[in-house]
Amino acid sequence: MNEPQAQTTELLTADHCKTSGGHLACQGCGGALSLRMALQVFGKECVFVIPACCMAVIDGPFPVSSLGVPLMHIAFGATAPTASGIRAGFAAQGKDEILVVGWAGDGATFDIGLGAVSAAADRNDDILYVCYDNEAYMNTGVQQSGATPRAAWTSTSPRQAPKYAAKKDIISIMAAHRIPYIASVSPSHPDDFVRKFQLAKKIKGFRFIHIFSPCPPGQRFEERNTIKIARKAVESRVFPLLEIYNGKKLTLQDIPDPQGLEEYIKLQRRFDHFSTEDRKQFESDINTHWHELHDWAIQSGGLTGENGKRNS
């Protein structure tokens, strides 16, 4: 962890991964931006496993791939076991230096593949599992997922039949497995993003990274607002930035004066129908989750300021 690290500006302009000349993502896709940043950290010595999700379309059809590294497209719920199998195959050949990455959306992680993710975490398989979370099944028509916030619009949870439950707490679920490393990142905070991916690349065992991934067509906002929405999510406590080591010690970026929640809501038309009661419940869900994490961070001595330094 004390090894010198590249500056983010240097890293994100380095020619680590050559692509085929573009990708098939929607304009303003937070997932595509995050994938590009992660690839710059990983370099060439990696293999991706991608299930049925937006990214399976974005990376391009065979034999052309915008990732520039080997990848395998697999069934919706099979990301973790496939990655585990590939990792075991490399281990049998003595190729321990190759990073195996499972890169899946919230539908394949929070819902369809959750049991398989849990099993791989329980075995502490040496893979890096990344969930890019756009809070619905965006690739198949914006259907509700376990990551969809309470009462947010999707094609299967319209105003007349809203989702009744808060967003599933995937971080706590993964922490219960006592895996070596968990982190949450946002493309709006590239320095934090890069540092956590660099660390996760070095750690052995099962690692889990949760990315906040704004989706313009699914969350119904203008493409130019992707980074603004991602930043507002962090600043308003909607999406806390954190790290958890061995399921016990939690380091949380403190937001003592949360701001921007109203703008966050107004920028996305999936919240247009919110009543006063919907708005209060949405904020209550956010505050409940935040205070649970905040208390945990204080108890484990991991509360940090926005510059990443531990508060006194």
NUKOLPA-6919 format. One record per residue (C-alpha): residue number from 1; residue in one letter; z, y, x. Coordinates in steps of 0.001 Angstrom, whole numbers. Example, Ala and Ser with C-alpha at 12.3 -4.5 7.8 and 13.67 -1.06 7.14 Angstrom:
<sites>
<site 1; 'A'; <7800; -4500; 12300>>
<site 2; 'S'; <7140; -1060; 13670>>
</sites>
This chain:
<sites>
<site 1; 'M'; <0; 0; 0>>
<site 2; 'N'; <369; 2267; 3036>>
<site 3; 'E'; <-3235; 1800; 4129>>
<site 4; 'P'; <-5320; 5011; 4161>>
<site 5; 'Q'; <-7265; 5456; 955>>
<site 6; 'A'; <-10573; 7219; 381>>
<site 7; 'Q'; <-10465; 10514; -1448>>
<site 8; 'T'; <-11720; 10199; -5015>>
<site 9; 'T'; <-14605; 12609; -4445>>
<site 10; 'E'; <-15732; 10582; -1423>>
<site 11; 'L'; <-15342; 7281; -3229>>
<site 12; 'L'; <-17277; 8196; -6350>>
<site 13; 'T'; <-20268; 9466; -4370>>
<site 14; 'A'; <-20316; 6531; -1919>>
<site 15; 'D'; <-23218; 4094; -2204>>
<site 16; 'H'; <-21121; 964; -2709>>
<site 17; 'C'; <-23131; -442; -5597>>
<site 18; 'K'; <-26808; 176; -6158>>
<site 19; 'T'; <-27874; -158; -9771>>
<site 20; 'S'; <-31244; -969; -11248>>
<site 21; 'G'; <-31805; 2629; -12245>>
<site 22; 'G'; <-29830; 3284; -15389>>
<site 23; 'H'; <-28008; 1525; -18188>>
<site 24; 'L'; <-28183; 1154; -21952>>
<site 25; 'A'; <-24989; 2936; -22986>>
<site 26; 'C'; <-24790; 5620; -25640>>
<site 27; 'Q'; <-24556; 9171; -24364>>
<site 28; 'G'; <-20967; 10097; -23598>>
<site 29; 'C'; <-19779; 6465; -23369>>
<site 30; 'G'; <-16291; 6382; -21849>>
<site 31; 'G'; <-16668; 2693; -21084>>
<site 32; 'A'; <-19818; 3142; -18991>>
<site 33; 'L'; <-18236; 5991; -17047>>
<site 34; 'S'; <-15136; 3900; -16375>>
<site 35; 'L'; <-17212; 908; -15280>>
<site 36; 'R'; <-19108; 3040; -12782>>
<site 37; 'M'; <-15860; 4349; -11305>>
<site 38; 'A'; <-14379; 863; -11057>>
<site 39; 'L'; <-17486; -542; -9353>>
<site 40; 'Q'; <-17191; 2068; -6639>>
<site 41; 'V'; <-13686; 772; -5919>>
<site 42; 'F'; <-14658; -2901; -6018>>
<site 43; 'G'; <-17750; -2744; -3812>>
<site 44; 'K'; <-20126; -5705; -3578>>
<site 45; 'E'; <-17611; -8522; -3109>>
<site 46; 'C'; <-16893; -9070; -6780>>
<site 47; 'V'; <-18050; -11076; -9774>>
<site 48; 'F'; <-17846; -9865; -13377>>
<site 49; 'V'; <-17242; -11855; -16535>>
<site 50; 'I'; <-18287; -9949; -19675>>
<site 51; 'P'; <-17918; -11249; -23238>>
<site 52; 'A'; <-19754; -10205; -26377>>
<site 53; 'C'; <-19037; -6475; -26497>>
<site 54; 'C'; <-20735; -3124; -25876>>
<site 55; 'M'; <-20758; -3772; -22140>>
<site 56; 'A'; <-22805; -6960; -22585>>
<site 57; 'V'; <-25576; -4702; -23882>>
<site 58; 'I'; <-24951; -1763; -21583>>
<site 59; 'D'; <-25305; -3737; -18357>>
<site 60; 'G'; <-28888; -4670; -19288>>
<site 61; 'P'; <-30815; -7853; -20130>>
<site 62; 'F'; <-31430; -10665; -17652>>
<site 63; 'P'; <-32729; -10488; -14939>>
<site 64; 'V'; <-32072; -6746; -14710>>
<site 65; 'S'; <-28466; -5565; -14465>>
<site 66; 'S'; <-27171; -2061; -13974>>
<site 67; 'L'; <-23987; -3383; -12368>>
<site 68; 'G'; <-25628; -4447; -9137>>
<site 69; 'V'; <-23179; -7369; -8712>>
<site 70; 'P'; <-23135; -10954; -10034>>
<site 71; 'L'; <-22004; -11270; -13641>>
<site 72; 'M'; <-21687; -13884; -16350>>
<site 73; 'H'; <-22076; -13199; -20074>>
<site 74; 'I'; <-19830; -15474; -22108>>
<site 75; 'A'; <-18454; -16001; -25624>>
<site 76; 'F'; <-16217; -13438; -27290>>
<site 77; 'G'; <-12866; -15080; -26605>>
<site 78; 'A'; <-13660; -16734; -23267>>
<site 79; 'T'; <-13313; -13904; -20748>>
<site 80; 'A'; <-10019; -14968; -19183>>
<site 81; 'P'; <-10633; -18737; -18900>>
<site 82; 'T'; <-14144; -18215; -17539>>
<site 83; 'A'; <-12858; -15778; -14928>>
<site 84; 'S'; <-10084; -18221; -14065>>
<site 85; 'G'; <-12612; -21020; -13595>>
<site 86; 'I'; <-14808; -18902; -11336>>
<site 87; 'R'; <-11763; -17913; -9288>>
<site 88; 'A'; <-10764; -21590; -8919>>
<site 89; 'G'; <-14289; -22427; -7770>>
<site 90; 'F'; <-14223; -19740; -5104>>
<site 91; 'A'; <-10765; -20890; -3978>>
<site 92; 'A'; <-12066; -24430; -3532>>
<site 93; 'Q'; <-14736; -23010; -1220>>
<site 94; 'G'; <-12239; -20892; 702>>
<site 95; 'K'; <-13768; -17643; -605>>
<site 96; 'D'; <-10526; -15814; -1323>>
<site 97; 'E'; <-11990; -12401; -529>>
<site 98; 'I'; <-14180; -12302; -3660>>
<site 99; 'L'; <-12658; -10365; -6552>>
<site 100; 'V'; <-13146; -11886; -10006>>
<site 101; 'V'; <-13058; -9328; -12821>>
<site 102; 'G'; <-12888; -9958; -16541>>
<site 103; 'W'; <-14184; -6802; -18274>>
<site 104; 'A'; <-13733; -6888; -22045>>
<site 105; 'G'; <-13327; -4593; -25035>>
<site 106; 'D'; <-10325; -4314; -27327>>
<site 107; 'G'; <-11763; -6767; -29846>>
<site 108; 'A'; <-12061; -9497; -27211>>
<site 109; 'T'; <-8636; -8636; -25778>>
<site 110; 'F'; <-6286; -7512; -28558>>
<site 111; 'D'; <-7692; -10002; -31089>>
<site 112; 'I'; <-10232; -12763; -30487>>
<site 113; 'G'; <-9352; -13538; -26869>>
<site 114; 'L'; <-5627; -12776; -26941>>
<site 115; 'G'; <-4517; -16416; -26758>>
<site 116; 'A'; <-6788; -17094; -23791>>
<site 117; 'V'; <-5616; -13931; -22020>>
<site 118; 'S'; <-2016; -14995; -22597>>
<site 119; 'A'; <-2687; -18456; -21151>>
<site 120; 'A'; <-4285; -17045; -17988>>
<site 121; 'A'; <-1412; -14593; -17601>>
<site 122; 'D'; <1103; -17395; -18097>>
<site 123; 'R'; <-573; -19348; -15281>>
<site 124; 'N'; <-697; -16177; -13179>>
<site 125; 'D'; <-4351; -16846; -12397>>
<site 126; 'D'; <-5658; -14674; -9594>>
<site 127; 'I'; <-8010; -12466; -11621>>
<site 128; 'L'; <-8193; -8807; -12593>>
<site 129; 'Y'; <-8528; -8461; -16360>>
<site 130; 'V'; <-9715; -5043; -17574>>
<site 131; 'C'; <-9721; -3969; -21210>>
<site 132; 'Y'; <-11821; -911; -22023>>
<site 133; 'D'; <-10325; 195; -25314>>
<site 134; 'N'; <-12411; 2189; -27792>>
<site 135; 'E'; <-10153; 1192; -30696>>
<site 136; 'A'; <-12632; -798; -32816>>
<site 137; 'Y'; <-15428; -3376; -32680>>
<site 138; 'M'; <-18005; -722; -31798>>
<site 139; 'N'; <-20891; -3011; -30811>>
<site 140; 'T'; <-21094; -4765; -34176>>
<site 141; 'G'; <-20695; -1847; -36559>>
<site 142; 'V'; <-17337; -124; -35929>>
<site 143; 'Q'; <-15064; -2680; -37587>>
<site 144; 'Q'; <-11273; -2416; -37423>>
<site 145; 'S'; <-9544; -4118; -34484>>
<site 146; 'G'; <-5920; -4574; -33477>>
<site 147; 'A'; <-6352; -1461; -31330>>
<site 148; 'T'; <-7399; 765; -34255>>
<site 149; 'P'; <-4755; 3424; -34997>>
<site 150; 'R'; <-3071; 3354; -38393>>
<site 151; 'A'; <-5275; 4810; -41176>>
<site 152; 'A'; <-8178; 5695; -38816>>
<site 153; 'W'; <-11616; 5285; -40357>>
<site 154; 'T'; <-13702; 2240; -39498>>
<site 155; 'S'; <-16430; 543; -41518>>
<site 156; 'T'; <-13887; -2072; -42660>>
<site 157; 'S'; <-10964; 310; -43119>>
<site 158; 'P'; <-12398; 3209; -45121>>
<site 159; 'R'; <-10252; 5861; -46732>>
<site 160; 'Q'; <-9917; 3712; -49853>>
<site 161; 'A'; <-8544; 743; -47869>>
<site 162; 'P'; <-6889; 2080; -44710>>
<site 163; 'K'; <-5340; 34; -41948>>
<site 164; 'Y'; <-1639; -260; -42759>>
<site 165; 'A'; <-257; -1089; -39292>>
<site 166; 'A'; <98; 864; -36057>>
<site 167; 'K'; <-2022; 52; -33024>>
<site 168; 'K'; <-1047; -3235; -31385>>
<site 169; 'D'; <1139; -2716; -28299>>
<site 170; 'I'; <-944; -4676; -25792>>
<site 171; 'I'; <992; -3292; -22817>>
<site 172; 'S'; <4297; -4743; -24006>>
<site 173; 'I'; <2592; -8034; -24860>>
<site 174; 'M'; <1266; -8318; -21320>>
<site 175; 'A'; <4556; -7166; -19795>>
<site 176; 'A'; <6314; -10051; -21564>>
<site 177; 'H'; <4329; -12430; -19319>>
<site 178; 'R'; <5957; -10957; -16174>>
<site 179; 'I'; <2594; -10690; -14423>>
<site 180; 'P'; <2464; -8897; -11043>>
<site 181; 'Y'; <757; -5704; -12165>>
<site 182; 'I'; <-159; -3784; -15329>>
<site 183; 'A'; <-1626; -289; -15485>>
<site 184; 'S'; <-3173; 2110; -17969>>
<site 185; 'V'; <-5864; 4573; -16893>>
<site 186; 'S'; <-8151; 7198; -18359>>
<site 187; 'P'; <-11536; 8470; -17097>>
<site 188; 'S'; <-10147; 11988; -17567>>
<site 189; 'H'; <-7754; 11374; -14652>>
<site 190; 'P'; <-9999; 10006; -11860>>
<site 191; 'D'; <-7468; 10234; -9011>>
<site 192; 'D'; <-4945; 8174; -10975>>
<site 193; 'F'; <-7744; 5831; -12087>>
<site 194; 'V'; <-8984; 5150; -8560>>
<site 195; 'R'; <-5509; 4708; -7056>>
<site 196; 'K'; <-4539; 2101; -9640>>
<site 197; 'F'; <-7788; 158; -9285>>
<site 198; 'Q'; <-7436; 197; -5503>>
<site 199; 'L'; <-3931; -1215; -5817>>
<site 200; 'A'; <-4939; -3824; -8385>>
<site 201; 'K'; <-7748; -4980; -6097>>
<site 202; 'K'; <-5226; -5848; -3369>>
<site 203; 'I'; <-2575; -7579; -5477>>
<site 204; 'K'; <-2747; -11345; -5989>>
<site 205; 'G'; <-2134; -13058; -9314>>
<site 206; 'F'; <-2974; -11906; -12825>>
<site 207; 'R'; <-3455; -8141; -13118>>
<site 208; 'F'; <-4166; -6231; -16326>>
<site 209; 'I'; <-5638; -2729; -16581>>
<site 210; 'H'; <-5956; -920; -19907>>
<site 211; 'I'; <-8594; 1846; -20053>>
<site 212; 'F'; <-8765; 4518; -22738>>
<site 213; 'S'; <-12492; 4545; -23520>>
<site 214; 'P'; <-13694; 7195; -26000>>
<site 215; 'C'; <-16725; 6150; -28066>>
<site 216; 'P'; <-18797; 9007; -29577>>
<site 217; 'P'; <-20577; 7055; -32374>>
<site 218; 'G'; <-17610; 4850; -33284>>
<site 219; 'Q'; <-14909; 7496; -33142>>
<site 220; 'R'; <-17367; 10023; -34538>>
<site 221; 'F'; <-17307; 12928; -32097>>
<site 222; 'E'; <-19845; 14935; -30103>>
<site 223; 'E'; <-20905; 13314; -26831>>
<site 224; 'R'; <-19911; 16365; -24793>>
<site 225; 'N'; <-16253; 15893; -25793>>
<site 226; 'T'; <-15649; 12488; -24202>>
<site 227; 'I'; <-13544; 13707; -21287>>
<site 228; 'K'; <-11824; 16348; -23409>>
<site 229; 'I'; <-10702; 13688; -25893>>
<site 230; 'A'; <-9593; 11357; -23105>>
<site 231; 'R'; <-7553; 14152; -21549>>
<site 232; 'K'; <-6028; 15203; -24877>>
<site 233; 'A'; <-5006; 11583; -25454>>
<site 234; 'V'; <-2957; 11661; -22247>>
<site 235; 'E'; <-1549; 15168; -22707>>
<site 236; 'S'; <-463; 14489; -26303>>
<site 237; 'R'; <1162; 11110; -25453>>
<site 238; 'V'; <-1399; 9199; -27518>>
<site 239; 'F'; <-2289; 7199; -24387>>
<site 240; 'P'; <512; 7100; -21778>>
<site 241; 'L'; <-429; 6579; -18137>>
<site 242; 'L'; <1812; 3924; -16599>>
<site 243; 'E'; <2269; 1018; -14216>>
<site 244; 'I'; <4458; -2066; -14664>>
<site 245; 'Y'; <5425; -4346; -11803>>
<site 246; 'N'; <6350; -7986; -12521>>
<site 247; 'G'; <6959; -7128; -16169>>
<site 248; 'K'; <10129; -5228; -15294>>
<site 249; 'K'; <9805; -1934; -13444>>
<site 250; 'L'; <7826; 643; -15402>>
<site 251; 'T'; <6492; 3832; -13840>>
<site 252; 'L'; <5473; 6363; -16480>>
<site 253; 'Q'; <3726; 9693; -16012>>
<site 254; 'D'; <6075; 11991; -17876>>
<site 255; 'I'; <4720; 14459; -20450>>
<site 256; 'P'; <7794; 16567; -21249>>
<site 257; 'D'; <5795; 19105; -23271>>
<site 258; 'P'; <3098; 17192; -25188>>
<site 259; 'Q'; <140; 19294; -26269>>
<site 260; 'G'; <-3220; 18896; -27918>>
<site 261; 'L'; <-2516; 16363; -30670>>
<site 262; 'E'; <-3988; 18546; -33402>>
<site 263; 'E'; <-7135; 19145; -31378>>
<site 264; 'Y'; <-7349; 15437; -30532>>
<site 265; 'I'; <-7317; 14616; -34244>>
<site 266; 'K'; <-9735; 17391; -35249>>
<site 267; 'L'; <-12331; 16471; -32616>>
<site 268; 'Q'; <-12831; 12999; -34145>>
<site 269; 'R'; <-14259; 12596; -37631>>
<site 270; 'R'; <-12624; 9184; -37989>>
<site 271; 'F'; <-9484; 11220; -38787>>
<site 272; 'D'; <-11146; 13712; -41169>>
<site 273; 'H'; <-9544; 12165; -44234>>
<site 274; 'F'; <-5984; 12362; -42895>>
<site 275; 'S'; <-3475; 13646; -45409>>
<site 276; 'T'; <-254; 15349; -44345>>
<site 277; 'E'; <1489; 12002; -44682>>
<site 278; 'D'; <-1178; 10241; -42582>>
<site 279; 'R'; <-774; 12884; -39897>>
<site 280; 'K'; <3011; 12491; -39851>>
<site 281; 'Q'; <2796; 8704; -39654>>
<site 282; 'F'; <234; 8889; -36840>>
<site 283; 'E'; <2530; 11169; -34849>>
<site 284; 'S'; <5517; 8948; -35632>>
<site 285; 'D'; <3702; 5903; -34248>>
<site 286; 'I'; <2890; 7828; -31062>>
<site 287; 'N'; <6439; 9115; -30613>>
<site 288; 'T'; <8021; 5724; -31249>>
<site 289; 'H'; <5863; 4077; -28594>>
<site 290; 'W'; <6371; 6938; -26142>>
<site 291; 'H'; <10168; 6941; -26417>>
<site 292; 'E'; <10309; 3174; -25947>>
<site 293; 'L'; <8325; 3529; -22728>>
<site 294; 'H'; <10285; 6616; -21661>>
<site 295; 'D'; <13619; 4848; -22015>>
<site 296; 'W'; <12308; 1839; -20114>>
<site 297; 'A'; <11019; 4067; -17295>>
<site 298; 'I'; <14369; 5861; -16985>>
<site 299; 'Q'; <16255; 2560; -16869>>
<site 300; 'S'; <13981; 1211; -14138>>
<site 301; 'G'; <13874; 4466; -12173>>
<site 302; 'G'; <10168; 4903; -12636>>
<site 303; 'L'; <9759; 8212; -14462>>
<site 304; 'T'; <7303; 10454; -12593>>
<site 305; 'G'; <5951; 13947; -12962>>
<site 306; 'E'; <2304; 14722; -13624>>
<site 307; 'N'; <1673; 14816; -9854>>
<site 308; 'G'; <2785; 11218; -9594>>
<site 309; 'K'; <6087; 11982; -7840>>
<site 310; 'R'; <9344; 10530; -9129>>
<site 311; 'N'; <11447; 13006; -11087>>
<site 312; 'S'; <14903; 13760; -9757>>
</sites>
